[in-house]
Amino acid sequence: MRLFFIIITLLLSLSSCNSRIPESVGYPYTQQRKMQASQHWDVLAQDLANRINNELIITDNIDKAVFVEETCGSEASPCNYNETSSFNEAFRDLLITDLVGFGIPTKNSKTDDSIEIQYKVQVVRHNADRVRTLQPGLLTTLSAAIVVLRNAPSELILLATGVALDVANSNYTSSNHYEVIITTSMITDGQYLFRASDIYYINDKDFWHYQESMPKTKTIQLSGARQTQ
């Protein structure tokens, strides 16, 4: 008993000497899509074209022409030759195709009366290994479904097990270190008419699809000092 009181006293003294810091907790469970194919780029382009079309209707600009321009670094800096990424080039083509599909007047060059649609891509790398779990309650639900069928025929149990594995597999994706933030803006008369930022996971080995090319540097040959005899 005496030892118990000694331990309690020590713990209280330690807690009184050191201020406590907030405990680290994770965010509530959410989902974020992962882009792994050019078809996924087209899905984003179709969705953006639809949102842009709706905004043009709402703001009574449906008859105004638009011009799509990719930017590098900032919205005020159009991408130079050989500076844009593979995603930038493909996404511009896909977005223009989808805008034309919606019947939106789309120009191939910027004019004073056209609405600018600008987008930029930012690659984000996380060096730390991040924890990823399945959707809360998923394993409990799958386990309960199999337990309920414990007295069922073997064929039915095998079928339920296959369905359970399919559901678990559809909820699994590897946790990589790279993400991309794709920001699209519709600007007219120096003001934002529409703006959207979409965030996706990408495969680590595919980050270069989204990385802007570094400007090429010129190599200068330095000659050595002239030797004297």
C-alpha positions as CSV (number, residue, x, y, z in Angstrom):
1,M,0.0,0.0,0.0
2,R,2.8,2.3,0.9
3,L,4.5,1.7,-2.5
4,F,1.2,2.5,-4.2
5,F,1.0,5.9,-2.6
6,I,4.6,6.6,-3.5
7,I,4.0,5.9,-7.1
8,I,0.9,8.1,-7.1
9,T,2.8,10.9,-5.5
10,L,5.6,10.6,-8.1
11,L,3.1,10.7,-11.0
12,L,1.4,13.7,-9.6
13,S,4.7,15.5,-9.1
14,L,5.7,14.8,-12.7
15,S,2.4,16.0,-14.1
16,S,2.7,19.2,-12.1
17,C,6.2,19.9,-13.3
18,N,5.7,19.4,-17.0
19,S,2.9,21.0,-19.0
20,R,1.0,18.5,-21.2
21,I,0.8,18.9,-25.0
22,P,-2.3,18.1,-27.0
23,E,-2.6,14.4,-28.1
24,S,-2.1,13.6,-31.7
25,V,-5.3,12.3,-33.3
26,G,-6.1,11.4,-36.9
27,Y,-8.8,13.0,-39.1
28,P,-12.2,11.3,-39.4
29,Y,-12.3,8.6,-42.2
30,T,-12.5,10.2,-45.6
31,Q,-11.9,9.0,-49.2
32,Q,-9.7,10.5,-51.9
33,R,-9.5,9.2,-55.5
34,K,-6.2,8.1,-57.1
35,M,-5.4,8.8,-60.7
36,Q,-3.6,6.0,-62.5
37,A,-4.6,6.2,-66.1
38,S,-5.2,8.7,-68.9
39,Q,-8.9,7.8,-68.7
40,H,-8.9,9.2,-65.2
41,W,-7.6,12.5,-66.6
42,D,-10.6,12.5,-69.0
43,V,-13.0,11.9,-66.2
44,L,-11.7,15.0,-64.5
45,A,-11.8,17.0,-67.7
46,Q,-15.4,15.9,-68.3
47,D,-16.4,16.9,-64.8
48,L,-14.7,20.3,-65.1
49,A,-16.3,21.0,-68.4
50,N,-19.7,20.3,-66.9
51,R,-19.0,22.6,-63.9
52,I,-17.8,25.3,-66.3
53,N,-20.8,24.9,-68.5
54,N,-23.1,25.3,-65.5
55,E,-21.3,28.4,-64.3
56,L,-21.5,30.0,-67.7
57,I,-25.3,29.4,-67.7
58,I,-25.7,30.7,-64.1
59,T,-23.7,33.9,-64.8
60,D,-25.4,34.4,-68.2
61,N,-22.2,34.0,-70.2
62,I,-23.2,30.9,-72.2
63,D,-22.7,32.7,-75.5
64,K,-19.2,34.0,-74.7
65,A,-16.1,32.3,-76.1
66,V,-13.5,30.7,-73.8
67,F,-9.8,30.1,-74.2
68,V,-8.0,27.3,-72.3
69,E,-4.4,28.0,-71.1
70,E,-2.1,25.9,-69.0
71,T,0.1,27.8,-66.5
72,C,3.3,26.9,-64.8
73,G,4.2,28.2,-61.3
74,S,1.4,30.8,-61.2
75,E,-1.7,31.8,-63.1
76,A,0.2,34.8,-64.5
77,S,2.9,32.6,-66.0
78,P,1.9,30.6,-69.1
79,C,4.0,27.5,-69.7
80,N,6.9,28.0,-72.1
81,Y,8.0,25.6,-74.8
82,N,9.2,22.3,-73.4
83,E,8.3,23.4,-69.9
84,T,4.8,21.9,-69.6
85,S,4.2,18.3,-68.3
86,S,2.6,15.3,-70.0
87,F,-0.5,15.8,-67.9
88,N,-0.7,19.5,-68.8
89,E,-0.6,18.8,-72.5
90,A,-3.1,15.9,-72.4
91,F,-5.5,17.6,-70.0
92,R,-5.7,20.7,-72.1
93,D,-6.7,18.7,-75.2
94,L,-9.2,16.7,-73.2
95,L,-10.7,19.7,-71.6
96,I,-11.1,21.5,-74.9
97,T,-12.7,18.4,-76.4
98,D,-15.2,18.3,-73.6
99,L,-16.0,22.0,-73.7
100,V,-16.7,21.7,-77.5
101,G,-18.8,18.7,-76.7
102,F,-21.0,20.8,-74.4
103,G,-21.4,23.4,-77.2
104,I,-19.3,26.1,-75.6
105,P,-17.7,28.4,-78.1
106,T,-13.9,27.6,-77.6
107,K,-11.2,29.6,-79.3
108,N,-7.7,28.4,-80.2
109,S,-6.1,31.8,-79.4
110,K,-6.8,34.4,-76.7
111,T,-8.7,37.5,-77.6
112,D,-9.8,40.5,-75.5
113,D,-13.4,39.4,-75.3
114,S,-12.8,35.7,-74.5
115,I,-13.1,34.2,-71.0
116,E,-9.8,32.6,-69.9
117,I,-9.8,29.1,-68.4
118,Q,-6.5,28.6,-66.7
119,Y,-5.3,25.6,-64.8
120,K,-2.1,24.8,-62.9
121,V,-0.8,21.6,-61.4
122,Q,1.2,21.3,-58.1
123,V,3.0,18.1,-57.2
124,V,3.1,17.4,-53.4
125,R,5.5,14.8,-51.9
126,H,5.2,13.4,-48.4
127,N,8.4,11.9,-47.2
128,A,6.9,10.2,-44.1
129,D,5.2,6.8,-44.4
130,R,1.5,7.4,-43.8
131,V,-1.0,5.0,-42.2
132,R,-3.9,3.8,-44.2
133,T,-6.8,1.6,-43.0
134,L,-9.9,0.0,-44.6
135,Q,-13.2,1.7,-44.2
136,P,-14.4,1.6,-40.6
137,G,-16.8,-1.3,-40.0
138,L,-16.0,-3.0,-43.3
139,L,-14.2,-6.1,-41.8
140,T,-16.9,-6.4,-39.1
141,T,-19.6,-6.4,-41.7
142,L,-17.9,-8.9,-43.9
143,S,-17.1,-11.2,-40.9
144,A,-20.7,-11.0,-39.6
145,A,-22.0,-12.0,-43.1
146,I,-19.8,-15.1,-43.1
147,V,-20.7,-16.0,-39.5
148,V,-24.4,-15.9,-40.3
149,L,-23.8,-18.4,-43.1
150,R,-21.9,-20.9,-40.9
151,N,-24.6,-23.5,-41.3
152,A,-25.3,-22.8,-44.9
153,P,-24.2,-25.2,-47.8
154,S,-20.6,-25.0,-48.7
155,E,-21.3,-23.6,-52.1
156,L,-23.1,-20.6,-50.6
157,I,-20.3,-20.0,-48.1
158,L,-17.8,-20.0,-50.9
159,L,-19.9,-17.5,-52.9
160,A,-20.2,-15.2,-49.8
161,T,-16.5,-15.5,-49.2
162,G,-15.8,-14.4,-52.8
163,V,-18.1,-11.5,-52.5
164,A,-16.4,-10.5,-49.3
165,L,-13.0,-10.6,-50.9
166,D,-14.2,-8.5,-53.9
167,V,-15.6,-5.8,-51.6
168,A,-12.4,-5.8,-49.5
169,N,-10.3,-5.6,-52.7
170,S,-12.4,-2.7,-54.1
171,N,-11.7,-0.7,-50.9
172,Y,-7.9,-1.3,-51.0
173,T,-5.3,0.9,-52.7
174,S,-1.7,1.5,-51.8
175,S,-0.7,4.6,-49.9
176,N,1.9,6.4,-51.9
177,H,4.0,9.5,-51.2
178,Y,2.8,11.7,-54.0
179,E,-0.4,13.8,-54.5
180,V,-1.4,16.4,-57.1
181,I,-3.4,19.6,-56.7
182,I,-5.1,20.7,-59.9
183,T,-6.6,24.2,-59.7
184,T,-8.8,25.5,-62.5
185,S,-9.9,29.1,-62.8
186,M,-12.2,30.9,-65.1
187,I,-11.3,34.6,-65.3
188,T,-13.0,37.5,-67.0
189,D,-12.2,41.2,-66.6
190,G,-9.6,40.4,-64.0
191,Q,-12.1,38.6,-61.7
192,Y,-12.6,35.0,-60.9
193,L,-15.9,33.7,-62.4
194,F,-15.2,30.1,-61.3
195,R,-12.5,28.3,-59.4
196,A,-12.0,24.7,-58.4
197,S,-9.2,22.8,-56.7
198,D,-9.1,19.0,-57.0
199,I,-6.7,16.7,-55.1
200,Y,-5.7,13.2,-56.1
201,Y,-3.3,10.5,-55.1
202,I,-0.9,9.3,-57.8
203,N,1.6,6.5,-58.1
204,D,5.1,7.3,-56.9
205,K,6.7,6.2,-60.2
206,D,4.3,8.3,-62.3
207,F,5.0,11.7,-60.6
208,W,6.9,12.9,-63.7
209,H,3.6,12.9,-65.7
210,Y,2.7,16.0,-63.6
211,Q,6.1,17.5,-63.0
212,E,6.9,20.7,-64.9
213,S,10.1,20.3,-66.9
214,M,13.0,22.3,-65.6
215,P,14.2,25.0,-67.9
216,K,17.3,24.0,-69.8
217,T,20.5,25.6,-68.8
218,K,23.3,26.6,-71.1
219,T,26.7,25.1,-70.5
220,I,29.6,27.5,-70.7
221,Q,33.0,26.1,-71.4
222,L,35.6,27.7,-69.1
223,S,39.1,27.9,-70.5
224,G,42.1,27.5,-68.2
225,A,44.5,30.3,-67.5
226,R,47.1,30.8,-70.2
227,Q,50.4,29.3,-69.1
228,T,53.5,31.4,-69.3
229,Q,57.0,30.1,-69.8
